[in-house]
Amino acid sequence: GAGVSQSPRYKVAKRGQDVALRCDPISGHVSLFWYQQALGQGPEFLTYFQNEAQLDKSGLPSDRFFAERPEGSVSTLKIQRTQQEDSAVYLCASSPAPQGNYGYTFGSGTRLTVV
Amino acid sequence: KNEVEQSPQNLTAQEGEFITINCSYSVGISALHWLQQHPGGGIVSLFMLSSGKKKHGRLIATINIQEKHSSLHITASHPRDSAVYICAGYFGNEKLTFGTGTRLTIIP
């Protein structure tokens, strides 16, 4: 596609519910990133894929967070047993090359609200 | 530790004013990004630079490697420039480290 597409745009979940957030990167982009942005803060790194390989998941805040990119294109971020502190905007970005100095394209984000 | 700091956190100005947003960072940066985020929207990449200066329309970004400092300037500011501006550093480990952003409001 022309850009990075994320769905849903908005998600309201009851505490304890599982959610799945989807990212469709630009076709052919090797690198894919997930970031979490709390209200009034800058985005914080969650995880990074190079093709289908998850090379860095050091930013995932707990074992309730899981990400996958099984075919090296679409990625899903799953949050199990959601908590109120999970409420944030989840941003996906992709880049054409392994090294980030080729620039990034960001999606519009998914705003998750846990009630 | 890779760190990126921005100032000011909030900036309100009258239409037409010259705007400057500052960003400082820790050592080892490979590239610095300036990004724009509108309310409820995603992030748009404005500039990526590793040295010197870049210009696009009314936007100018500069970086001083020795001082570990970058600035984003907006000339002849307009209400549609109102957004959050974020600088982010690429320290060579694939991911970006973001500043907390500057919320810019331009009053007509």
Backbone of each chain as ProteinMPNN parsed JSONL, in Angstrom:
{"seq_chain_A": "GAGVSQSPRYKVAKRGQDVALRCDPISGHVSLFWYQQALGQGPEFLTYFQNEAQLDKSGLPSDRFFAERPEGSVSTLKIQRTQQEDSAVYLCASSPAPQGNYGYTFGSGTRLTVV", "coords_chain_A": {"N_chain_A": [[0.82, -1.206, 0.0], [0.159, 2.393, -0.03], [0.959, 3.577, 2.3], [1.694, 3.084, 5.813], [-0.561, 1.061, 7.378], [-2.791, 0.89, 10.062], [-4.871, -0.994, 12.227], [-7.432, -1.705, 14.679], [-8.41, 1.82, 14.473], [-9.291, 2.869, 16.832], [-9.759, 1.388, 20.007], [-11.65, 0.094, 22.55], [-11.335, -1.598, 25.475], [-12.361, -3.907, 27.948], [-11.038, -4.243, 31.222], [-8.873, -6.922, 31.571], [-9.547, -8.163, 29.254], [-8.458, -9.627, 26.141], [-6.566, -8.176, 23.466], [-5.941, -7.476, 19.989], [-3.814, -5.892, 17.818], [-3.309, -4.568, 14.62], [-0.826, -4.198, 12.097], [-0.057, -3.062, 8.935], [2.531, -2.891, 6.946], [4.447, -0.798, 4.642], [4.683, -2.219, 1.466], [7.281, -4.487, 0.963], [8.99, -3.314, 2.785], [11.585, -3.875, 5.006], [12.094, -3.599, 7.74], [10.22, -3.412, 10.77], [8.547, -1.727, 13.326], [7.214, -1.454, 16.607], [5.766, 0.924, 18.728], [4.915, 2.416, 21.864], [2.843, 4.954, 23.005], [2.213, 6.907, 25.629], [-0.212, 9.163, 27.041], [0.637, 12.495, 26.444], [3.314, 11.964, 26.311], [6.44, 11.062, 24.674], [6.821, 8.593, 22.068], [7.584, 5.229, 23.05], [9.865, 2.612, 22.602], [8.85, -0.665, 21.715], [9.13, -3.203, 20.259], [10.984, -4.845, 17.59], [11.137, -5.937, 14.247], [12.941, -7.652, 11.752], [12.244, -8.459, 8.669], [10.699, -11.533, 9.119], [11.798, -12.068, 11.511], [12.011, -11.482, 14.926], [13.969, -9.292, 16.246], [14.473, -7.698, 18.427], [12.996, -7.376, 21.436], [13.025, -5.966, 23.671], [11.648, -3.812, 24.721], [9.078, -4.554, 25.392], [6.648, -4.397, 27.851], [5.746, -6.371, 29.617], [5.114, -9.922, 30.081], [2.622, -10.132, 29.091], [2.446, -8.938, 26.727], [2.773, -9.534, 23.306], [4.226, -9.991, 20.139], [4.071, -10.564, 16.627], [5.187, -11.459, 13.335], [4.662, -13.228, 11.068], [5.01, -13.802, 8.287], [6.695, -11.937, 7.428], [5.519, -9.59, 6.636], [2.657, -8.296, 7.34], [2.045, -7.386, 10.725], [1.164, -8.307, 14.058], [0.271, -7.056, 17.172], [-0.27, -8.293, 20.259], [-2.077, -8.058, 23.23], [-2.521, -9.454, 26.265], [-4.978, -10.027, 28.8], [-5.665, -7.269, 29.475], [-4.702, -4.265, 31.17], [-5.354, -1.208, 32.984], [-3.167, 0.471, 32.777], [-2.216, -0.119, 30.314], [-3.422, 1.496, 28.529], [-3.011, 3.559, 25.812], [-1.523, 5.047, 22.862], [-0.74, 2.981, 20.216], [1.82, 2.716, 18.064], [2.912, 1.92, 14.814], [5.72, 1.463, 12.733], [7.52, 1.424, 9.653], [10.442, 0.573, 7.741], [12.591, 0.759, 4.902], [15.017, -0.595, 4.981], [17.42, -2.543, 6.877], [18.902, -0.885, 8.6], [18.078, 2.009, 10.385], [18.657, 4.469, 9.306], [17.652, 4.992, 6.825], [15.258, 6.114, 7.031], [11.861, 6.364, 8.221], [8.443, 5.29, 8.02], [5.447, 6.089, 9.477], [2.479, 4.655, 10.899], [-0.992, 5.6, 11.528], [-1.616, 4.922, 14.038], [-3.053, 3.068, 16.812], [-5.443, 3.797, 19.116], [-5.725, 2.69, 22.265], [-7.963, 2.127, 24.816], [-8.397, 1.132, 28.036], [-10.88, 0.056, 30.122]], "CA_chain_A": [[0.0, 0.0, 0.0], [0.86, 3.655, -0.122], [1.504, 3.951, 3.594], [1.553, 2.082, 6.859], [-1.95, 1.023, 7.794], [-3.013, 0.235, 11.354], [-6.275, -1.199, 12.572], [-8.384, -0.629, 14.456], [-7.929, 3.146, 14.87], [-9.654, 3.025, 18.237], [-10.195, 0.144, 20.63], [-11.965, 0.152, 23.962], [-11.339, -2.953, 26.017], [-12.594, -4.045, 29.388], [-9.877, -4.774, 31.909], [-8.821, -8.378, 31.549], [-9.821, -8.637, 27.899], [-7.327, -9.705, 25.228], [-6.738, -7.368, 22.262], [-4.971, -7.684, 18.914], [-3.644, -4.687, 17.011], [-2.712, -4.983, 13.355], [-0.026, -3.243, 11.335], [0.221, -3.452, 7.557], [3.583, -1.935, 6.559], [4.638, -0.564, 3.215], [5.122, -3.448, 0.817], [8.719, -4.582, 0.722], [9.793, -2.767, 3.879], [12.226, -4.947, 5.752], [12.028, -3.381, 9.185], [8.925, -3.019, 11.339], [8.696, -1.353, 14.733], [6.054, -1.087, 17.421], [6.036, 1.874, 19.796], [3.8, 2.736, 22.74], [2.878, 6.366, 23.369], [1.275, 7.306, 26.671], [-0.723, 10.522, 26.872], [1.566, 13.56, 26.779], [4.701, 11.489, 26.285], [6.943, 10.61, 23.395], [6.718, 7.136, 21.886], [8.594, 4.355, 23.648], [10.088, 1.408, 21.811], [8.37, -1.955, 22.212], [9.762, -4.349, 19.62], [11.488, -4.62, 16.243], [11.262, -7.094, 13.361], [13.591, -7.569, 10.458], [11.452, -9.483, 7.989], [9.852, -12.253, 10.082], [12.558, -12.306, 12.732], [11.884, -10.479, 15.989], [15.349, -9.128, 16.676], [14.574, -6.956, 19.682], [11.713, -7.23, 22.127], [13.426, -5.487, 24.99], [10.739, -2.791, 25.213], [7.778, -5.093, 25.786], [6.616, -4.14, 29.299], [5.483, -7.565, 30.425], [4.857, -11.103, 29.254], [1.276, -10.066, 28.533], [2.593, -8.364, 25.393], [3.344, -10.475, 22.359], [4.138, -9.502, 18.77], [4.502, -11.519, 15.614], [5.198, -11.029, 11.93], [4.987, -14.585, 10.606], [5.408, -13.897, 6.886], [7.564, -10.814, 7.112], [4.801, -8.405, 6.159], [1.733, -7.843, 8.375], [2.414, -7.708, 12.101], [0.111, -8.187, 15.059], [0.66, -6.873, 18.567], [-1.333, -8.839, 21.1], [-1.976, -7.773, 24.66], [-3.404, -10.344, 27.008], [-5.427, -9.592, 30.141], [-5.339, -5.842, 29.485], [-4.766, -3.479, 32.394], [-5.572, 0.213, 32.696], [-1.899, 1.107, 32.401], [-1.944, -0.395, 28.909], [-4.076, 2.53, 27.723], [-1.982, 4.339, 25.117], [-1.549, 4.912, 21.411], [0.275, 2.04, 19.755], [2.267, 3.145, 16.75], [3.713, 1.008, 14.019], [6.529, 2.15, 11.728], [8.321, 0.526, 8.843], [11.607, 1.161, 7.088], [12.953, -0.124, 3.786], [16.302, -1.261, 5.142], [17.661, -2.925, 8.269], [19.365, 0.241, 9.402], [17.055, 3.04, 10.416], [19.02, 5.745, 8.707], [16.954, 5.192, 5.569], [14.0, 6.784, 7.293], [10.744, 5.581, 8.713], [7.069, 5.724, 7.754], [4.611, 5.722, 10.616], [1.045, 4.546, 10.757], [-1.783, 6.57, 12.289], [-1.711, 4.471, 15.419], [-4.281, 2.538, 17.413], [-5.63, 4.309, 20.481], [-6.326, 1.673, 23.131], [-8.451, 2.589, 26.117], [-8.81, 0.009, 28.877], [-11.811, 0.589, 31.136]], "C_chain_A": [[0.847, 1.245, 0.0], [1.499, 4.044, 1.188], [1.377, 2.794, 4.548], [0.126, 2.165, 7.393], [-2.083, 0.275, 9.109], [-4.508, 0.106, 11.605], [-6.373, -1.968, 13.879], [-7.774, 0.728, 14.817], [-8.174, 3.374, 16.361], [-10.152, 1.684, 18.765], [-10.453, 0.41, 22.098], [-12.088, -1.273, 24.458], [-11.648, -2.908, 27.504], [-11.347, -4.667, 30.014], [-9.955, -6.299, 31.956], [-9.068, -8.988, 30.172], [-8.518, -8.716, 27.096], [-7.608, -8.845, 23.996], [-5.647, -7.719, 21.259], [-4.98, -6.458, 18.019], [-2.854, -5.061, 15.764], [-1.939, -3.836, 12.715], [0.267, -3.83, 9.961], [1.273, -2.48, 7.015], [3.596, -1.695, 5.058], [5.229, -1.837, 2.598], [6.628, -3.418, 0.549], [9.591, -4.004, 1.811], [10.281, -3.888, 4.778], [11.966, -4.821, 7.252], [10.642, -2.923, 9.607], [9.101, -2.825, 12.838], [7.331, -1.137, 15.353], [6.545, -0.156, 18.531], [4.749, 2.088, 20.595], [3.926, 4.191, 23.161], [1.796, 6.657, 24.4], [0.903, 8.77, 26.463], [0.314, 11.554, 27.313], [3.024, 13.176, 26.768], [5.139, 11.2, 24.855], [6.803, 9.104, 23.279], [7.884, 6.401, 22.541], [8.654, 3.054, 22.854], [9.519, 0.176, 22.503], [9.171, -3.103, 21.605], [10.081, -4.039, 18.161], [11.596, -5.938, 15.501], [12.107, -6.719, 12.15], [13.06, -8.758, 9.665], [10.608, -10.221, 9.041], [10.537, -12.454, 11.429], [12.386, -11.145, 13.715], [13.26, -10.327, 16.633], [15.484, -8.425, 18.028], [13.173, -6.841, 20.264], [11.936, -6.691, 23.527], [12.459, -4.461, 25.566], [9.376, -3.301, 25.635], [7.681, -5.047, 27.317], [6.351, -5.35, 30.168], [5.231, -8.736, 29.497], [3.415, -11.158, 28.77], [1.301, -9.52, 27.092], [3.327, -9.348, 24.489], [3.176, -9.914, 20.954], [4.643, -10.566, 17.822], [4.413, -10.898, 14.232], [5.555, -12.277, 11.114], [5.47, -14.684, 9.17], [6.247, -12.706, 6.455], [6.854, -9.616, 6.533], [3.915, -7.883, 7.293], [2.222, -8.285, 9.752], [1.211, -7.505, 13.011], [0.743, -8.038, 16.435], [-0.51, -7.325, 19.419], [-1.053, -8.488, 22.556], [-3.004, -8.641, 25.367], [-3.769, -9.722, 28.345], [-5.102, -8.107, 30.337], [-5.571, -5.212, 30.852], [-4.926, -2.011, 32.025], [-4.292, 0.898, 32.245], [-1.499, 0.802, 30.954], [-2.573, 0.65, 27.983], [-3.028, 3.463, 27.134], [-2.303, 4.297, 23.627], [-0.414, 3.974, 21.017], [0.58, 2.358, 18.297], [3.112, 2.065, 16.095], [4.491, 1.848, 13.002], [7.28, 1.114, 10.913], [9.413, 1.299, 8.121], [12.091, 0.206, 6.006], [14.206, -0.961, 4.01], [16.508, -1.625, 6.61], [18.107, -1.767, 9.148], [18.398, 1.402, 9.281], [17.426, 4.335, 9.746], [18.522, 5.891, 7.276], [15.586, 5.814, 5.794], [12.888, 5.824, 7.634], [9.436, 6.154, 8.175], [6.203, 5.19, 8.873], [3.161, 5.546, 10.196], [0.334, 5.576, 11.618], [-1.994, 6.149, 13.732], [-3.051, 3.855, 15.762], [-4.357, 3.08, 18.829], [-6.392, 3.275, 21.283], [-6.717, 2.316, 24.452], [-8.962, 1.376, 26.88], [-9.654, 0.558, 30.024], [-12.143, -0.469, 32.198]], "O_chain_A": [[2.076, 1.186, 0.026], [2.491, 4.772, 1.195], [1.009, 1.681, 4.17], [-0.328, 3.231, 7.809], [-1.561, -0.83, 9.263], [-5.297, 0.979, 11.244], [-5.509, -2.793, 14.176], [-6.702, 0.765, 15.42], [-7.364, 3.991, 17.053], [-10.861, 0.947, 18.08], [-9.575, 0.897, 22.811], [-12.862, -2.063, 23.917], [-11.245, -1.988, 28.216], [-10.689, -5.511, 29.406], [-10.974, -6.876, 32.333], [-8.829, -10.176, 29.954], [-7.584, -7.955, 27.349], [-8.745, -8.784, 23.527], [-4.573, -8.195, 21.627], [-6.028, -6.041, 17.525], [-1.857, -5.78, 15.84], [-2.339, -2.674, 12.78], [0.772, -4.946, 9.84], [0.933, -1.352, 6.659], [2.844, -2.317, 4.307], [6.152, -2.442, 3.145], [7.165, -2.462, -0.011], [10.809, -4.176, 1.78], [9.51, -4.727, 5.243], [11.662, -5.8, 7.934], [9.979, -2.157, 8.908], [9.717, -3.642, 13.523], [6.4, -0.686, 14.685], [7.567, -0.395, 19.173], [3.644, 1.957, 20.068], [4.985, 4.62, 23.62], [0.607, 6.653, 24.082], [1.616, 9.516, 25.792], [0.812, 11.49, 28.437], [3.882, 13.963, 27.166], [4.316, 11.106, 23.946], [6.678, 8.413, 24.29], [9.012, 6.893, 22.578], [7.629, 2.479, 22.489], [9.68, -0.008, 23.709], [9.808, -3.877, 22.319], [9.533, -3.107, 17.572], [12.079, -6.932, 16.042], [11.998, -5.621, 11.605], [13.384, -9.91, 9.953], [9.869, -9.575, 9.785], [9.925, -12.952, 12.374], [12.593, -9.982, 13.369], [13.659, -11.141, 17.466], [16.511, -8.554, 18.693], [12.277, -6.27, 19.643], [11.146, -6.928, 24.441], [12.444, -4.251, 26.779], [8.586, -2.537, 26.19], [8.54, -5.599, 28.004], [6.702, -5.349, 31.348], [5.143, -8.572, 28.28], [3.02, -12.12, 28.112], [0.325, -9.626, 26.35], [4.357, -9.913, 24.858], [2.105, -9.414, 20.61], [5.521, -11.361, 18.158], [3.667, -9.947, 13.998], [6.64, -12.354, 10.538], [6.269, -15.567, 8.856], [6.479, -12.493, 5.265], [7.496, -8.715, 5.995], [4.382, -7.104, 8.125], [2.738, -9.389, 9.927], [0.359, -6.651, 12.768], [1.634, -8.8, 16.811], [-1.614, -6.793, 19.305], [0.073, -8.611, 23.038], [-4.202, -8.564, 25.094], [-2.981, -8.991, 28.945], [-4.361, -7.738, 31.248], [-6.496, -5.571, 31.581], [-4.664, -1.618, 30.888], [-4.332, 1.81, 31.419], [-0.555, 1.394, 30.431], [-2.283, 0.678, 26.787], [-2.252, 4.081, 27.863], [-3.226, 3.609, 23.191], [0.729, 4.156, 21.435], [-0.285, 2.279, 17.426], [3.915, 1.393, 16.743], [3.97, 2.831, 12.476], [7.634, 0.051, 11.422], [9.317, 2.509, 7.919], [12.015, -1.012, 6.167], [14.429, -1.939, 3.297], [15.842, -1.074, 7.487], [17.724, -1.686, 10.315], [17.952, 1.734, 8.183], [16.585, 5.226, 9.626], [18.927, 6.821, 6.579], [14.834, 6.019, 4.84], [12.97, 4.626, 7.366], [9.334, 7.351, 7.907], [6.22, 3.998, 9.181], [2.679, 6.197, 9.269], [0.972, 6.334, 12.349], [-2.49, 6.924, 14.549], [-4.053, 4.092, 15.088], [-3.46, 2.857, 19.642], [-7.565, 3.012, 21.017], [-5.905, 2.962, 25.114], [-9.86, 0.676, 26.414], [-9.207, 1.41, 30.792], [-12.907, -0.196, 33.123]]}, "seq_chain_B": "KNEVEQSPQNLTAQEGEFITINCSYSVGISALHWLQQHPGGGIVSLFMLSSGKKKHGRLIATINIQEKHSSLHITASHPRDSAVYICAGYFGNEKLTFGTGTRLTIIP", "coords_chain_B": {"N_chain_B": [[23.641, 5.735, 28.164], [21.125, 6.18, 25.723], [19.797, 9.256, 25.087], [17.308, 11.74, 24.513], [16.39, 15.045, 24.554], [13.949, 17.621, 24.653], [13.018, 21.048, 24.125], [10.952, 24.022, 24.075], [8.462, 22.443, 26.265], [5.876, 23.205, 25.787], [4.565, 25.583, 23.506], [3.295, 28.615, 22.606], [2.282, 30.832, 20.108], [1.837, 33.783, 18.088], [0.22, 34.001, 14.927], [2.37, 34.112, 12.139], [4.744, 34.495, 13.489], [8.215, 33.66, 14.047], [9.332, 30.466, 14.702], [11.098, 28.418, 17.009], [12.227, 25.277, 17.921], [13.928, 23.224, 20.164], [16.386, 20.609, 20.452], [18.301, 18.306, 22.22], [20.865, 15.848, 22.557], [22.338, 12.686, 23.533], [25.643, 11.219, 23.278], [26.899, 9.629, 20.26], [25.009, 9.611, 18.21], [23.569, 8.672, 15.112], [21.781, 9.636, 13.272], [19.324, 12.223, 13.2], [15.908, 12.727, 13.685], [13.143, 14.744, 12.803], [9.786, 15.006, 13.612], [6.249, 15.214, 13.046], [3.201, 15.409, 14.763], [-0.206, 15.323, 14.632], [-3.215, 16.049, 16.521], [-4.838, 13.103, 17.441], [-3.872, 11.885, 15.214], [-1.484, 10.108, 13.163], [2.097, 9.892, 12.991], [4.135, 12.054, 11.147], [6.949, 12.088, 9.156], [9.279, 14.655, 9.078], [11.963, 15.598, 8.711], [15.133, 14.02, 8.217], [18.3, 14.078, 9.432], [21.869, 14.217, 9.519], [23.903, 15.94, 9.51], [24.615, 19.467, 9.149], [22.11, 21.292, 7.484], [18.66, 21.296, 6.6], [15.958, 22.125, 4.425], [12.506, 22.614, 3.935], [9.987, 23.966, 2.358], [8.438, 26.109, 4.581], [9.768, 25.134, 6.719], [12.72, 24.499, 8.549], [15.517, 22.606, 9.395], [18.238, 22.168, 11.545], [21.45, 20.898, 12.516], [23.965, 20.506, 14.956], [26.731, 18.823, 15.294], [28.948, 18.812, 17.018], [28.038, 20.179, 19.264], [25.955, 18.567, 19.941], [23.248, 19.084, 19.306], [20.129, 20.061, 17.95], [17.906, 22.017, 15.945], [14.563, 22.938, 15.12], [13.015, 25.038, 12.912], [10.313, 27.221, 12.168], [9.155, 29.292, 9.75], [7.168, 32.262, 9.282], [4.787, 31.409, 10.725], [1.724, 29.506, 10.891], [-1.716, 28.89, 11.766], [-2.313, 26.224, 10.997], [0.039, 24.941, 11.439], [-0.019, 24.115, 13.992], [0.623, 21.58, 16.209], [2.125, 18.604, 17.604], [5.553, 18.491, 17.874], [8.208, 16.36, 17.424], [11.423, 15.282, 18.27], [13.727, 12.744, 17.394], [16.226, 10.35, 18.01], [18.509, 8.377, 16.169], [20.478, 5.879, 17.138], [21.955, 3.932, 16.04], [21.137, 1.398, 16.63], [18.978, 0.225, 15.374], [16.345, 1.036, 16.428], [14.406, 4.034, 17.158], [14.992, 6.66, 19.501], [12.915, 8.666, 21.276], [12.188, 12.149, 21.906], [10.158, 13.952, 24.306], [8.43, 15.605, 23.033], [7.164, 18.725, 21.665], [4.54, 20.798, 22.181], [2.986, 22.759, 19.955], [1.173, 25.694, 19.511], [-0.444, 27.813, 17.362], [-1.771, 30.932, 17.253], [-4.422, 32.57, 15.608]], "CA_chain_B": [[22.224, 5.605, 27.814], [20.703, 7.066, 24.651], [18.777, 10.178, 25.57], [16.921, 12.862, 23.665], [15.611, 16.003, 25.328], [13.404, 18.709, 23.86], [12.474, 22.232, 24.796], [10.146, 23.897, 25.288], [7.421, 21.412, 26.218], [4.719, 23.864, 25.185], [4.899, 26.86, 22.886], [2.164, 29.309, 21.986], [2.772, 31.996, 19.387], [0.905, 34.422, 17.176], [0.411, 33.719, 13.508], [3.406, 34.91, 11.503], [5.983, 34.508, 14.26], [9.277, 32.686, 13.762], [9.292, 29.463, 15.764], [12.272, 27.561, 17.183], [12.119, 24.158, 18.867], [15.281, 22.727, 20.377], [16.557, 19.191, 20.792], [19.678, 17.923, 22.544], [20.94, 14.395, 22.606], [23.571, 12.127, 24.084], [26.656, 10.919, 22.265], [26.769, 8.446, 19.422], [23.865, 9.643, 17.311], [23.853, 8.486, 13.689], [20.879, 10.524, 12.536], [18.279, 12.81, 14.023], [14.654, 12.886, 12.959], [12.079, 15.632, 13.276], [8.507, 14.398, 13.278], [5.08, 16.023, 13.384], [2.057, 14.595, 15.158], [-1.429, 16.08, 14.841], [-4.097, 15.387, 17.486], [-5.575, 11.957, 16.931], [-3.28, 11.382, 13.986], [-0.204, 9.434, 13.245], [3.315, 10.692, 12.947], [4.659, 12.335, 9.816], [8.373, 12.391, 9.181], [9.589, 15.936, 8.447], [13.364, 15.621, 8.296], [16.152, 13.158, 8.799], [19.577, 14.713, 9.117], [23.037, 13.82, 10.298], [24.821, 17.087, 9.533], [24.216, 20.638, 8.4], [20.825, 21.965, 7.476], [17.723, 20.927, 5.539], [14.838, 23.062, 4.324], [11.373, 22.169, 3.133], [8.963, 24.986, 2.511], [8.694, 27.04, 5.694], [10.444, 24.399, 7.779], [14.179, 24.38, 8.446], [16.112, 21.831, 10.479], [19.699, 22.257, 11.609], [22.069, 20.051, 13.526], [25.357, 20.8, 15.291], [27.226, 17.554, 15.826], [29.862, 19.059, 18.142], [27.26, 20.58, 20.443], [24.897, 17.569, 20.145], [22.05, 19.901, 19.384], [19.413, 20.297, 16.706], [16.773, 22.927, 16.042], [13.556, 22.987, 14.063], [12.491, 26.401, 12.778], [9.173, 27.435, 11.281], [9.029, 30.711, 9.39], [5.808, 32.709, 8.953], [3.942, 30.344, 11.277], [0.308, 29.528, 10.532], [-2.469, 27.995, 12.672], [-2.26, 24.809, 10.603], [1.287, 24.364, 11.948], [-0.26, 23.65, 15.353], [0.818, 20.129, 16.283], [3.239, 18.235, 18.467], [6.784, 18.253, 17.112], [9.01, 15.412, 18.184], [12.716, 14.881, 17.717], [14.067, 11.36, 17.72], [17.585, 10.014, 17.635], [18.861, 7.026, 15.735], [21.784, 5.655, 17.724], [22.624, 2.825, 15.362], [20.641, 0.1, 17.087], [17.727, 0.058, 14.638], [15.17, 1.758, 16.885], [14.505, 5.448, 17.482], [14.73, 7.135, 20.861], [12.131, 9.878, 21.068], [11.968, 13.146, 22.926], [8.772, 13.96, 24.79], [7.614, 16.416, 22.139], [6.832, 20.136, 21.922], [3.188, 21.109, 21.704], [2.971, 24.106, 19.374], [-0.136, 26.264, 19.199], [-0.348, 29.093, 16.667], [-3.036, 31.647, 17.409], [-4.649, 33.465, 14.452]], "C_chain_B": [[21.897, 6.616, 26.714], [19.568, 7.946, 25.121], [18.559, 11.3, 24.573], [16.029, 13.772, 24.5], [15.181, 17.165, 24.439], [12.999, 19.873, 24.737], [11.976, 23.226, 23.756], [9.148, 22.755, 25.174], [6.171, 21.947, 25.54], [5.146, 25.212, 24.641], [3.66, 27.413, 22.21], [2.68, 30.58, 21.343], [1.664, 32.549, 18.499], [1.239, 34.039, 15.737], [1.463, 34.658, 12.919], [4.729, 34.9, 12.234], [6.943, 33.427, 13.786], [9.395, 31.753, 14.968], [10.605, 28.676, 15.802], [11.994, 26.524, 18.252], [13.49, 23.51, 18.942], [15.294, 21.268, 20.814], [18.027, 18.95, 21.1], [19.72, 16.417, 22.779], [22.288, 13.947, 23.154], [24.494, 11.707, 22.949], [26.243, 9.748, 21.389], [25.632, 8.452, 18.442], [24.316, 9.465, 15.869], [22.981, 9.4, 12.829], [19.845, 11.058, 13.503], [17.062, 13.074, 13.152], [13.806, 13.973, 13.618], [10.759, 15.113, 12.723], [7.387, 15.329, 13.716], [3.914, 15.098, 13.686], [0.862, 15.502, 15.428], [-2.325, 15.331, 15.815], [-4.882, 14.251, 16.843], [-4.962, 11.331, 15.689], [-1.979, 10.67, 14.218], [0.94, 10.418, 13.15], [3.777, 10.829, 11.505], [6.124, 12.702, 9.948], [8.628, 13.687, 8.418], [11.006, 15.93, 7.869], [14.115, 14.461, 8.938], [17.486, 13.78, 8.434], [20.675, 14.231, 10.042], [24.085, 14.921, 10.332], [24.166, 18.252, 8.821], [22.779, 21.062, 8.583], [19.979, 21.406, 6.347], [16.539, 21.88, 5.579], [13.757, 22.44, 3.471], [10.243, 23.153, 3.36], [9.335, 25.965, 3.611], [9.426, 26.375, 6.864], [11.935, 24.288, 7.5], [14.658, 23.579, 9.645], [17.625, 21.959, 10.393], [20.21, 21.307, 12.674], [23.527, 20.451, 13.697], [25.921, 19.59, 15.999], [28.099, 17.782, 17.064], [29.098, 19.396, 19.41], [26.154, 19.594, 20.772], [23.554, 18.265, 20.294], [21.443, 20.072, 17.992], [18.269, 21.267, 16.965], [15.852, 22.754, 14.853], [12.986, 24.396, 14.066], [11.294, 26.383, 11.838], [9.088, 28.928, 11.012], [7.573, 31.015, 9.038], [4.771, 31.692, 9.438], [2.458, 30.604, 10.991], [-0.438, 28.604, 11.497], [-2.422, 26.525, 12.268], [-0.94, 24.143, 10.987], [1.117, 23.823, 13.365], [-0.25, 22.12, 15.386], [1.842, 19.869, 17.38], [4.425, 17.897, 17.58], [7.725, 17.439, 17.987], [10.356, 15.22, 17.498], [13.041, 13.477, 18.216], [15.455, 11.048, 17.204], [17.713, 8.575, 17.192], [20.303, 6.797, 16.166], [22.474, 4.426, 17.149], [22.193, 1.455, 15.829], [19.23, -0.146, 16.582], [16.605, 0.977, 15.125], [15.471, 3.239, 17.126], [14.289, 5.664, 18.974], [14.109, 8.513, 20.738], [12.278, 10.848, 22.228], [10.498, 13.141, 23.317], [7.866, 14.855, 23.965], [7.429, 17.845, 22.607], [5.465, 20.398, 21.331], [3.148, 22.563, 21.254], [1.542, 24.513, 19.058], [0.08, 27.628, 18.565], [-1.723, 29.749, 16.676], [-3.225, 32.597, 16.226], [-4.582, 34.936, 14.852]], "O_chain_B": [[22.337, 7.765, 26.766], [18.507, 7.457, 25.507], [19.479, 11.748, 23.889], [15.038, 13.327, 25.079], [15.94, 17.632, 23.589], [12.682, 19.716, 25.917], [12.522, 23.277, 22.654], [9.001, 22.162, 24.106], [5.492, 21.227, 24.807], [5.979, 25.901, 25.231], [3.056, 26.765, 21.355], [3.434, 31.329, 21.964], [0.685, 31.866, 18.201], [2.394, 33.79, 15.393], [1.442, 35.861, 13.177], [5.75, 35.265, 11.652], [6.539, 32.42, 13.204], [9.538, 32.202, 16.106], [11.153, 28.314, 14.76], [11.574, 26.859, 19.36], [14.135, 23.273, 17.921], [14.364, 20.769, 21.447], [18.899, 19.346, 20.328], [18.72, 15.805, 23.155], [23.242, 14.722, 23.227], [24.138, 11.837, 21.778], [25.348, 8.978, 21.739], [25.302, 7.406, 17.882], [25.323, 10.037, 15.452], [23.414, 9.874, 11.779], [19.528, 10.418, 14.506], [17.172, 13.575, 12.033], [13.769, 14.093, 14.842], [10.633, 14.822, 11.533], [7.551, 16.131, 14.636], [3.667, 14.131, 12.966], [0.898, 16.341, 16.328], [-2.219, 14.11, 15.935], [-5.52, 14.44, 15.807], [-5.486, 10.345, 15.169], [-1.449, 10.638, 15.329], [0.747, 11.632, 13.222], [3.807, 9.86, 10.747], [6.487, 13.542, 10.772], [8.245, 13.813, 7.255], [11.212, 16.22, 6.691], [13.786, 13.995, 10.028], [17.774, 13.988, 7.256], [20.433, 13.885, 11.199], [25.046, 14.844, 11.097], [23.275, 18.065, 7.993], [22.29, 21.177, 9.707], [20.49, 21.08, 5.276], [16.165, 22.38, 6.641], [14.024, 21.828, 2.437], [9.62, 23.171, 4.422], [10.404, 26.574, 3.582], [9.666, 27.015, 7.888], [12.357, 24.02, 6.375], [14.255, 23.842, 10.777], [18.213, 21.87, 9.316], [19.494, 20.958, 13.613], [24.235, 20.703, 12.722], [25.625, 19.353, 17.17], [28.004, 17.038, 18.04], [29.462, 18.956, 20.5], [25.472, 19.759, 21.783], [22.829, 18.064, 21.268], [22.155, 20.208, 16.997], [17.731, 21.327, 18.071], [16.287, 22.467, 13.738], [12.529, 24.889, 15.098], [11.259, 25.643, 10.856], [8.964, 29.73, 11.938], [6.841, 30.147, 8.562], [3.977, 31.18, 8.649], [2.011, 31.745, 10.868], [0.141, 27.638, 11.994], [-2.486, 25.657, 13.138], [-0.806, 22.925, 10.878], [2.007, 23.148, 13.883], [-1.016, 21.463, 14.682], [2.356, 20.798, 18.002], [4.306, 17.105, 16.645], [7.997, 17.789, 19.135], [10.418, 15.019, 16.285], [12.667, 13.091, 19.324], [15.817, 11.435, 16.093], [17.103, 7.672, 17.766], [21.229, 7.42, 15.646], [23.458, 3.939, 17.705], [22.81, 0.453, 15.469], [18.389, -0.674, 17.309], [15.969, 1.64, 14.306], [16.625, 3.64, 17.277], [13.517, 4.956, 19.62], [14.708, 9.423, 20.163], [12.468, 10.444, 23.375], [9.691, 12.416, 22.734], [6.653, 14.864, 24.175], [7.527, 18.14, 23.799], [5.255, 20.24, 20.128], [3.261, 23.481, 22.066], [0.797, 23.77, 18.418], [0.713, 28.501, 19.16], [-2.7, 29.194, 16.174], [-2.311, 33.343, 15.874], [-4.749, 35.814, 14.006]]}, "name": "protein", "num_of_chains": 2, "seq": "GAGVSQSPRYKVAKRGQDVALRCDPISGHVSLFWYQQALGQGPEFLTYFQNEAQLDKSGLPSDRFFAERPEGSVSTLKIQRTQQEDSAVYLCASSPAPQGNYGYTFGSGTRLTVVKNEVEQSPQNLTAQEGEFITINCSYSVGISALHWLQQHPGGGIVSLFMLSSGKKKHGRLIATINIQEKHSSLHITASHPRDSAVYICAGYFGNEKLTFGTGTRLTIIP"}
